[in-house]
Amino acid sequence: MRQMAEAGYLEPADILEGLFCWQLTPNGTRLALEPKRKRIGRDKVQTIISELLARAKVINSDPNRLQRITLKLFGSALEELDDYGDVDVSIAYMRRQLSDIERERIENTLKARESKSDRQSFHGRLMGAERQDTREIMAFLKKGLPHLSLMNDDPMDLGTPYRWLVDHDVKTDRPVDVSDDIVRPNGPSILDQYPRKPIPPITLLEARHRTISADTKVAIHDLHIGLEDAATLEEQMWSPKVTREGAFIANDIRSQKRVKFAGFQHLCPIWKKDRNPPAGTV
């Protein structure tokens, strides 16, 4: 856990008068949400980009679309690595400049393909055609490309390097030539601007009264400990308690019979050694 904190994925939670615990940083949240798929090589990355460019060309030349798109490549795909998780691409939608008659024609066609629930929703009644257009564009671009990650975040706003894949001029409704150069924003990344909390020197502290002798009595009436409780019990035995002043002290488990009884489990191997098993048993 400390190594994950040092890598920037975890940080101490803001807790006073409770058990110490970790919480996800923005980088940690992003890692947790990232789909866990088999990693791919550079050839596969290039195949995905080539297919995406071909599909974007279809979208931006389709007379039955309300919108045109631009695409920017960012993330690990900009680098030469041994393998990759996803191909991160930023997508932006731009409304076409259409006559009222042409816009109404396209909107009616798109609304006819909306689901009943979408048509009846508030946003569906307000912007149903555009929302349907966006859904269809996204589905067309992603079909059969599980390693393609399309995001609405602009790399320029995120402060992360990117390279143009597709640009489009909505006034002329024609593609714009793009450079292969990587654009590096002057400002720091939003993730880099996130303040790092100091990591406490000690984050594990054995609870008071955790060590239990064989003659200690614990009430077991209505006591149930399931396998799913193991992590919680272990946390209570080893996580320090944070005082109102922010100091770390050992957790006191005397009043918690489930935690206290769990302490016996650590003595089970000793008891088994002392017991002579019947003949013929293992």
Residue frames relative to the residue before (quaternion, step in Angstrom):
aa qw qx qy qz dx dy dz
M 1.0000 0.0000 0.0000 0.0000 0.00 0.00 0.00
R 0.6458 0.5106 -0.3251 0.4654 3.56 0.99 -0.80
Q 0.6357 0.5261 -0.3362 0.4540 3.58 1.00 -0.74
M 0.6450 0.4992 -0.3225 0.4804 3.59 1.03 -0.70
A 0.6277 0.5190 -0.3321 0.4758 3.57 1.11 -0.67
E 0.6590 0.5039 -0.3063 0.4669 3.57 0.98 -0.85
A 0.6658 0.4881 -0.2945 0.4814 3.59 1.18 -0.59
G 0.5762 -0.6380 0.3536 0.3688 3.58 1.29 -0.07
Y 0.5535 0.6290 -0.3923 0.3796 3.60 1.23 0.24
L 0.7694 0.2129 -0.1257 0.5890 3.59 1.21 -0.47
E 0.0359 -0.7705 0.6353 0.0374 3.54 -1.30 0.41
P 0.6057 -0.5483 0.4053 0.4102 3.62 -1.15 0.41
A 0.4175 -0.6921 0.5281 0.2604 3.58 -0.97 0.86
D 0.4968 -0.6421 0.4951 0.3094 3.56 -1.19 0.58
I 0.2355 0.7760 -0.5375 0.2313 3.56 0.12 1.32
L 0.0190 -0.7535 0.6572 0.0041 3.52 -1.04 0.91
E 0.8273 0.1061 -0.1295 0.5362 3.57 -0.99 0.89
G 0.6640 0.4189 -0.3341 0.5216 3.55 0.84 1.02
L 0.6596 -0.4936 0.3729 0.4269 3.57 -1.29 0.04
F 0.5073 -0.6402 0.4864 0.3100 3.55 -1.02 0.84
C 0.1077 0.7777 -0.6164 0.0599 3.55 -1.08 0.72
W 0.4735 -0.6553 0.5146 0.2855 3.53 -1.33 0.30
Q 0.1076 -0.7617 0.6298 0.1076 3.55 -1.28 0.37
L 0.5848 -0.6022 0.4213 0.3433 3.55 -1.21 0.53
T 0.3434 -0.6713 0.6140 0.2333 3.53 -1.19 0.68
P 0.6960 -0.4228 0.3279 0.4788 3.66 -1.19 0.04
N 0.6446 0.5052 -0.3241 0.4735 3.59 1.02 -0.76
G 0.6465 0.5232 -0.3123 0.4592 3.56 1.06 -0.78
T 0.6339 0.5229 -0.3215 0.4705 3.56 1.03 -0.80
R 0.6485 0.5142 -0.3160 0.4639 3.54 0.96 -0.86
L 0.6517 0.5087 -0.3155 0.4658 3.59 1.00 -0.81
A 0.6642 0.5169 -0.3058 0.4451 3.58 0.97 -0.88
L 0.7034 0.4627 -0.2634 0.4709 3.58 1.05 -0.75
E 0.5442 0.6339 -0.4047 0.3719 3.56 1.20 -0.37
P 0.4696 -0.6825 0.4735 0.2991 3.61 -0.74 0.98
K 0.3458 -0.7403 0.5430 0.1936 3.56 -0.96 0.90
R 0.1503 0.7909 -0.5705 0.1626 3.56 -0.14 1.31
K 0.6472 -0.4802 0.4125 0.4248 3.51 -1.35 0.19
R 0.4461 -0.7067 0.4812 0.2645 3.56 -0.86 0.96
I 0.2917 -0.7746 0.5476 0.1231 3.54 -1.16 0.68
G 0.4891 -0.6653 0.4878 0.2833 3.55 -1.28 0.41
R 0.7305 -0.4343 0.3023 0.4317 3.54 -1.35 0.08
D 0.6149 0.5567 -0.3553 0.4310 3.60 0.99 -0.73
K 0.6577 0.5024 -0.3038 0.4720 3.57 0.98 -0.85
V 0.6078 0.5475 -0.3497 0.4567 3.59 1.04 -0.76
Q 0.6783 0.4885 -0.2910 0.4654 3.57 0.87 -0.95
T 0.6217 0.5381 -0.3384 0.4576 3.60 1.05 -0.72
I 0.6485 0.5151 -0.3095 0.4672 3.58 0.98 -0.88
I 0.6645 0.5020 -0.3068 0.4609 3.58 0.91 -0.91
S 0.6547 0.5156 -0.3139 0.4550 3.60 0.92 -0.87
E 0.6639 0.4914 -0.3013 0.4765 3.58 0.95 -0.87
L 0.6369 0.5321 -0.3225 0.4551 3.58 1.02 -0.80
L 0.6407 0.5215 -0.3216 0.4628 3.59 0.98 -0.83
A 0.6518 0.5120 -0.3161 0.4616 3.58 0.96 -0.83
R 0.6770 0.4831 -0.2947 0.4707 3.58 0.95 -0.84
A 0.6246 0.5344 -0.3407 0.4562 3.60 1.02 -0.74
K 0.6153 0.5477 -0.3377 0.4555 3.57 1.07 -0.73
V 0.6333 0.5228 -0.3216 0.4713 3.58 1.04 -0.78
I 0.6588 0.5141 -0.3050 0.4567 3.58 0.90 -0.95
N 0.7436 0.4395 -0.2340 0.4462 3.58 0.79 -1.03
S 0.7005 0.3928 -0.2836 0.5240 3.59 1.26 0.05
D 0.4862 0.6759 -0.4220 0.3587 3.57 1.32 0.05
P 0.3395 -0.7706 0.5005 0.2010 3.65 -0.55 1.09
N 0.6791 0.4905 -0.2844 0.4663 3.60 1.25 -0.26
R 0.5469 0.5823 -0.4034 0.4461 3.56 1.23 0.52
L 0.4278 -0.6836 0.5308 0.2605 3.55 -1.15 0.70
Q 0.7982 0.2858 -0.0999 0.5208 3.56 1.13 -0.68
R 0.2427 -0.6896 0.6542 0.1939 3.48 -1.44 0.30
I 0.2926 -0.7770 0.5378 0.1466 3.57 -1.19 0.46
T 0.1599 -0.7159 0.6625 0.1520 3.51 -1.39 0.36
L 0.1682 -0.7957 0.5788 0.0593 3.57 -1.12 0.70
K 0.0556 -0.7748 0.6295 0.0166 3.55 -1.08 0.85
L 0.3029 -0.7460 0.5706 0.1619 3.56 -0.92 0.96
F 0.1119 0.7853 -0.6040 0.0774 3.59 -0.91 0.89
G 0.6380 0.5433 -0.3827 0.3890 3.55 -1.29 -0.01
S 0.8288 -0.2757 0.1739 0.4549 3.55 -1.31 -0.37
A 0.5808 0.6120 -0.3776 0.3816 3.62 1.13 -0.54
L 0.5763 0.5761 -0.3806 0.4372 3.60 1.24 -0.23
E 0.7156 0.4390 -0.2326 0.4909 3.57 1.22 -0.46
E 0.4494 -0.6409 0.5455 0.2996 3.53 -1.33 0.34
L 0.0988 0.8070 -0.5665 0.1346 3.56 -0.26 1.31
D 0.6340 -0.5258 0.3995 0.4025 3.56 -1.31 0.19
D 0.7924 -0.0835 0.0617 0.6011 3.58 1.04 -0.76
Y 0.2707 -0.7624 0.5762 0.1160 3.53 -1.33 0.34
G 0.4362 -0.6808 0.5243 0.2671 3.54 -1.23 0.54
D 0.7908 -0.0816 0.1091 0.5967 3.56 0.66 -1.17
V 0.3703 -0.6518 0.5983 0.2828 3.53 -1.36 0.23
D 0.1875 -0.8205 0.5356 0.0690 3.57 -0.28 1.30
V 0.0415 0.7932 -0.6018 0.0835 3.56 -0.73 1.13
S 0.2906 -0.7351 0.5903 0.1635 3.55 -0.96 0.95
I 0.1109 -0.7991 0.5897 0.0371 3.57 -0.87 0.98
A 0.0661 -0.7747 0.6284 0.0262 3.57 -1.04 0.84
Y 0.2636 -0.7661 0.5718 0.1293 3.55 -1.05 0.87
M 0.0829 -0.7881 0.6096 0.0198 3.57 -1.00 0.89
R 0.4349 -0.7009 0.5018 0.2602 3.56 -0.89 0.95
R 0.4350 -0.6820 0.5247 0.2650 3.54 -1.00 0.84
Q 0.4186 -0.6694 0.5516 0.2691 3.56 -1.21 0.57
L 0.0804 0.8316 -0.5308 0.1424 3.54 -0.07 1.37
S 0.5276 -0.5766 0.5049 0.3663 3.53 -1.26 0.36
D 0.6570 -0.5202 0.3634 0.4070 3.58 -1.20 0.45
I 0.6561 0.5202 -0.3145 0.4472 3.57 0.96 -0.85
E 0.6821 0.4839 -0.2864 0.4675 3.58 0.91 -0.94
R 0.6410 0.5175 -0.3303 0.4606 3.58 0.98 -0.81
E 0.6566 0.5112 -0.3165 0.4554 3.58 0.90 -0.87
R 0.6250 0.5444 -0.3349 0.4480 3.59 1.01 -0.78
I 0.6924 0.4692 -0.2768 0.4731 3.57 0.87 -1.00
E 0.6489 0.5289 -0.3218 0.4423 3.58 0.94 -0.87
N 0.6529 0.5115 -0.3199 0.4579 3.59 0.92 -0.83
T 0.6410 0.5220 -0.3215 0.4617 3.58 1.03 -0.77
L 0.6790 0.4869 -0.2849 0.4697 3.57 0.96 -0.89
K 0.6483 0.5242 -0.3223 0.4483 3.59 0.95 -0.85
A 0.6164 0.5566 -0.3444 0.4378 3.57 1.08 -0.65
R 0.6990 0.4452 -0.2658 0.4924 3.61 1.20 -0.47
E 0.4661 0.6758 -0.4460 0.3566 3.59 1.27 -0.01
S 0.4928 -0.6200 0.5128 0.3314 3.54 -1.20 0.53
K 0.6543 -0.5259 0.3690 0.3988 3.56 -1.22 0.46
S 0.6593 0.5143 -0.3125 0.4506 3.59 0.95 -0.86
D 0.6463 0.5087 -0.3243 0.4672 3.60 1.02 -0.75
R 0.6550 0.5202 -0.3182 0.4462 3.59 0.96 -0.83
Q 0.7146 0.4576 -0.2517 0.4655 3.57 1.08 -0.71
S 0.5726 0.5994 -0.3848 0.4060 3.60 1.22 -0.28
F 0.6527 -0.5204 0.3781 0.4003 3.56 -1.25 0.44
H 0.6994 0.4529 -0.2750 0.4796 3.58 0.83 -0.99
G 0.6169 0.5528 -0.3477 0.4393 3.57 1.09 -0.64
R 0.6704 0.4801 -0.2962 0.4820 3.57 1.00 -0.82
L 0.6960 0.4878 -0.2734 0.4504 3.56 1.07 -0.77
M 0.8230 0.0332 0.0419 0.5656 3.60 0.83 -1.03
G 0.1290 0.8621 -0.4839 0.0779 3.55 1.10 0.69
A 0.6793 0.5029 -0.3041 0.4395 3.58 0.85 -0.95
E 0.6834 0.4825 -0.2942 0.4621 3.59 0.89 -0.91
R 0.6407 0.5163 -0.3240 0.4667 3.58 1.02 -0.78
Q 0.6445 0.5061 -0.3161 0.4780 3.59 1.02 -0.78
D 0.6213 0.5421 -0.3285 0.4607 3.56 1.04 -0.80
T 0.6623 0.5070 -0.2953 0.4659 3.57 0.95 -0.93
R 0.6474 0.5210 -0.3197 0.4552 3.60 0.93 -0.87
E 0.6888 0.4866 -0.2885 0.4534 3.56 0.89 -0.93
I 0.6252 0.5278 -0.3358 0.4666 3.58 1.04 -0.76
M 0.6688 0.5063 -0.2974 0.4561 3.56 0.87 -0.97
A 0.6637 0.5035 -0.3048 0.4616 3.59 0.92 -0.90
F 0.6511 0.5178 -0.3136 0.4578 3.59 0.98 -0.81
L 0.6795 0.4961 -0.2933 0.4541 3.59 0.94 -0.87
K 0.7588 0.4205 -0.2105 0.4506 3.59 0.92 -0.89
K 0.4713 0.7135 -0.4407 0.2730 3.61 1.14 -0.45
G 0.8552 0.0968 -0.1031 0.4986 3.56 -0.78 1.09
L 0.6665 0.4481 -0.3056 0.5114 3.61 1.26 0.24
P 0.0935 -0.8529 0.5111 0.0506 3.62 0.44 1.16
H 0.6902 0.4711 -0.2920 0.4653 3.61 1.11 -0.50
L 0.5369 0.5891 -0.4198 0.4341 3.59 1.26 0.17
S 0.0901 -0.7912 0.6047 0.0165 3.57 -0.76 1.09
L 0.1003 -0.8056 0.5837 0.0142 3.58 -0.37 1.28
M 0.0304 -0.8121 0.5814 -0.0389 3.56 -0.74 1.10
N 0.4528 -0.6837 0.5067 0.2660 3.54 -1.22 0.58
D 0.5092 0.6502 -0.4240 0.3716 3.60 1.25 -0.22
D 0.3400 -0.7233 0.5647 0.2058 3.57 -1.00 0.86
P 0.4692 -0.6919 0.4644 0.2922 3.63 -0.68 1.01
M 0.5978 0.5619 -0.3698 0.4362 3.60 1.09 -0.61
D 0.6660 0.4767 -0.2970 0.4909 3.59 1.00 -0.81
L 0.6647 0.4977 -0.2995 0.4697 3.57 1.07 -0.72
G 0.3927 -0.7281 0.4724 0.3042 3.56 1.21 -0.45
T 0.5470 0.6102 -0.3994 0.4110 3.58 1.14 0.53
P 0.5723 -0.6059 0.4170 0.3626 3.65 -1.00 0.70
Y 0.0184 0.7948 -0.6059 0.0278 3.55 -1.16 0.63
R 0.2139 -0.7402 0.6163 0.1631 3.54 -1.36 0.17
W 0.4847 -0.6685 0.4829 0.2914 3.54 -0.93 0.93
L 0.1735 -0.7530 0.6250 0.1108 3.55 -1.07 0.83
V 0.7994 -0.0128 0.0683 0.5968 3.56 0.89 -1.02
D 0.0156 0.7575 -0.6525 0.0151 3.55 -0.98 0.95
H 0.0815 -0.8127 0.5770 -0.0028 3.56 -1.10 0.66
D 0.2937 -0.7335 0.5921 0.1588 3.55 -1.08 0.84
V 0.2836 -0.7967 0.5083 0.1625 3.59 -0.39 1.21
K 0.5712 0.5930 -0.3950 0.4075 3.60 1.14 -0.42
T 0.7669 0.2951 -0.1628 0.5461 3.57 0.95 -0.88
D 0.2901 -0.7752 0.4924 0.2692 3.56 1.34 -0.33
R 0.5319 0.5865 -0.4227 0.4409 3.52 0.92 1.01
P 0.5647 -0.6021 0.4355 0.3590 3.60 -1.14 0.55
V 0.2917 -0.7263 0.5993 0.1678 3.53 -1.26 0.59
D 0.4843 -0.6617 0.4857 0.3029 3.57 -0.90 0.91
V 0.1654 -0.7886 0.5873 0.0765 3.56 -1.01 0.83
S 0.4579 -0.6755 0.5158 0.2606 3.53 -1.27 0.55
D 0.4717 -0.6575 0.5095 0.2925 3.56 -1.24 0.47
D 0.4757 0.6840 -0.4348 0.3418 3.58 1.28 -0.09
I 0.4158 -0.6786 0.5477 0.2580 3.54 -1.19 0.64
V 0.2910 -0.7438 0.5800 0.1602 3.57 -0.86 1.02
R 0.1048 -0.7961 0.5953 0.0284 3.55 -0.83 1.03
P 0.3484 -0.7603 0.5086 0.2046 3.62 -0.33 1.20
N 0.5233 -0.6546 0.4523 0.3050 3.55 -1.09 0.74
G 0.6915 0.4822 -0.2834 0.4572 3.57 1.02 -0.75
P 0.5681 -0.5937 0.4381 0.3646 3.58 -1.19 0.46
S 0.6194 -0.5408 0.4200 0.3840 3.54 -1.24 0.46
I 0.5896 -0.5680 0.4371 0.3724 3.55 -1.15 0.64
L 0.6487 0.5175 -0.3191 0.4578 3.57 1.02 -0.80
D 0.6554 0.5032 -0.3135 0.4678 3.58 1.07 -0.71
Q 0.6357 0.5345 -0.3290 0.4494 3.59 1.18 -0.53
Y 0.5253 0.6393 -0.4152 0.3781 3.59 1.21 -0.35
P 0.4229 -0.7328 0.4651 0.2605 3.62 -0.63 1.05
R 0.3406 -0.7390 0.5482 0.1932 3.56 -0.89 0.95
K 0.3169 -0.7377 0.5657 0.1883 3.56 -0.86 0.96
P 0.5106 -0.6387 0.4636 0.3411 3.60 -1.00 0.71
I 0.3864 -0.7056 0.5476 0.2302 3.56 -1.10 0.76
P 0.4583 -0.6913 0.4740 0.2957 3.63 -0.69 1.00
P 0.5688 -0.6151 0.4151 0.3548 3.61 -1.04 0.67
I 0.7805 0.1559 -0.0823 0.5998 3.60 1.14 -0.64
T 0.0246 -0.8111 0.5844 -0.0003 3.59 -0.81 0.96
L 0.6878 0.3508 -0.2771 0.5719 3.58 1.32 0.15
L 0.0987 0.7830 -0.6033 0.1151 3.56 -0.83 1.02
E 0.4353 -0.7219 0.4703 0.2611 3.57 -0.60 1.14
A 0.4837 -0.6890 0.4652 0.2738 3.56 -0.88 1.00
R 0.5380 -0.5942 0.4852 0.3494 3.53 -1.20 0.55
H 0.8320 0.1670 -0.1662 0.5022 3.56 -1.12 0.84
R 0.3481 0.7337 -0.5140 0.2763 3.60 1.12 0.53
T 0.6744 0.4596 -0.2912 0.4992 3.58 1.02 -0.79
I 0.0623 -0.8245 0.5613 -0.0343 3.55 -0.52 1.22
S 0.3691 -0.7268 0.5346 0.2230 3.56 -0.90 0.90
A 0.6649 -0.5412 0.3492 0.3782 3.56 -1.25 0.46
D 0.7204 0.4306 -0.2629 0.4759 3.63 1.10 -0.52
T 0.4304 0.6853 -0.4760 0.3443 3.61 1.22 0.21
K 0.2559 -0.7761 0.5611 0.1318 3.57 -0.93 0.92
V 0.0336 -0.7803 0.6244 -0.0107 3.53 -1.01 0.90
A 0.4443 -0.6858 0.5060 0.2761 3.58 -0.86 0.96
I 0.1214 -0.8193 0.5589 0.0414 3.56 -0.81 1.02
H 0.3662 0.7303 -0.5001 0.2872 3.60 1.23 0.27
D 0.8389 0.0441 -0.0871 0.5355 3.58 -0.85 1.05
L 0.4555 0.6799 -0.4551 0.3509 3.57 1.14 0.54
H 0.0599 0.7847 -0.6134 0.0658 3.55 -0.84 0.98
I 0.0200 -0.7775 0.6284 -0.0147 3.56 -0.86 1.00
G 0.1354 -0.8107 0.5681 0.0417 3.55 -0.53 1.18
L 0.6783 -0.4831 0.3592 0.4214 3.51 -1.28 0.29
E 0.6405 0.5446 -0.3262 0.4322 3.57 1.08 -0.73
D 0.6237 0.5533 -0.3358 0.4383 3.59 1.28 -0.32
A 0.4564 0.7382 -0.4305 0.2477 3.58 1.21 -0.39
A 0.6858 0.4892 -0.3014 0.4467 3.58 0.82 -0.96
T 0.6570 0.5119 -0.3125 0.4568 3.59 0.97 -0.85
L 0.6582 0.5074 -0.3092 0.4623 3.56 0.95 -0.87
E 0.6545 0.5075 -0.3138 0.4643 3.56 0.95 -0.87
E 0.6213 0.5445 -0.3342 0.4537 3.56 1.07 -0.75
Q 0.6835 0.4847 -0.2906 0.4619 3.57 0.92 -0.88
M 0.6570 0.5176 -0.3135 0.4497 3.58 1.13 -0.58
W 0.8080 0.3001 -0.1244 0.4915 3.56 1.06 -0.68
S 0.6125 0.5524 -0.3721 0.4256 3.62 1.13 -0.38
P 0.4067 -0.7103 0.5100 0.2645 3.59 -0.81 0.92
K 0.4263 -0.6636 0.5452 0.2840 3.53 -1.24 0.44
V 0.3014 -0.7520 0.5627 0.1644 3.56 -0.96 0.92
T 0.3326 -0.7540 0.5336 0.1901 3.58 -0.72 1.06
R 0.7010 -0.4458 0.3409 0.4400 3.56 -1.32 0.12
E 0.6858 0.4676 -0.2769 0.4842 3.57 1.14 -0.61
G 0.5767 -0.6134 0.3700 0.3928 3.59 1.26 -0.07
A 0.4933 0.6524 -0.4393 0.3716 3.60 1.25 0.13
F 0.3869 -0.7060 0.5472 0.2289 3.56 -1.24 0.56
I 0.0372 0.7734 -0.6313 0.0436 3.56 -0.89 0.99
A 0.6170 -0.5535 0.4010 0.3901 3.58 -1.22 0.44
N 0.4670 -0.6646 0.5080 0.2866 3.57 -1.02 0.81
D 0.2818 -0.7517 0.5752 0.1572 3.58 -0.99 0.86
I 0.1160 -0.8434 0.5242 0.0230 3.59 -0.49 1.19
R 0.3201 0.7899 -0.4864 0.1923 3.61 1.21 0.20
S 0.7412 0.4295 -0.2330 0.4603 3.60 0.94 -0.86
Q 0.6549 0.4927 -0.3106 0.4816 3.61 1.25 -0.06
K 0.2571 -0.8277 0.4747 0.1532 3.57 0.00 1.28
R 0.6092 0.5500 -0.3728 0.4330 3.64 1.04 -0.61
V 0.6752 0.4714 -0.2899 0.4877 3.55 0.97 -0.88
K 0.6575 0.5206 -0.3146 0.4447 3.54 0.95 -0.87
F 0.6550 0.5021 -0.3140 0.4693 3.59 0.94 -0.85
A 0.6145 0.5588 -0.3492 0.4338 3.58 1.03 -0.73
G 0.5654 0.6122 -0.3781 0.4032 3.56 1.18 -0.49
F 0.5808 0.5893 -0.3740 0.4189 3.58 1.16 -0.53
Q 0.5759 0.6194 -0.3877 0.3665 3.57 1.07 -0.67
H 0.6328 0.5416 -0.3357 0.4398 3.57 1.10 -0.62
L 0.6781 0.4708 -0.2909 0.4836 3.59 1.24 -0.34
C 0.4469 0.7281 -0.4386 0.2788 3.60 1.22 -0.29
P 0.6540 0.5069 -0.3465 0.4419 3.65 0.81 -0.81
I 0.6314 0.5281 -0.3348 0.4587 3.58 1.06 -0.73
W 0.6559 0.5089 -0.3168 0.4587 3.55 0.93 -0.93
K 0.6502 0.5247 -0.3268 0.4418 3.61 0.93 -0.80
K 0.6361 0.5275 -0.3328 0.4543 3.57 1.05 -0.70
D 0.6890 0.4882 -0.2815 0.4558 3.55 1.04 -0.82
R 0.6641 0.5094 -0.3093 0.4514 3.59 1.17 -0.51
N 0.3311 -0.7278 0.5648 0.2042 3.59 -0.94 0.89
P 0.3147 -0.7729 0.5138 0.1990 3.64 -0.45 1.12
P 0.5726 -0.5857 0.4388 0.3695 3.60 -1.10 0.62
A 0.6230 -0.5521 0.3990 0.3846 3.56 -1.19 0.54
G 0.7934 0.3095 -0.2361 0.4680 3.54 -1.04 0.81
T 0.6488 0.4708 -0.3320 0.4972 3.60 1.29 0.03
V 0.3796 -0.7039 0.5535 0.2325 3.53 -1.28 0.44
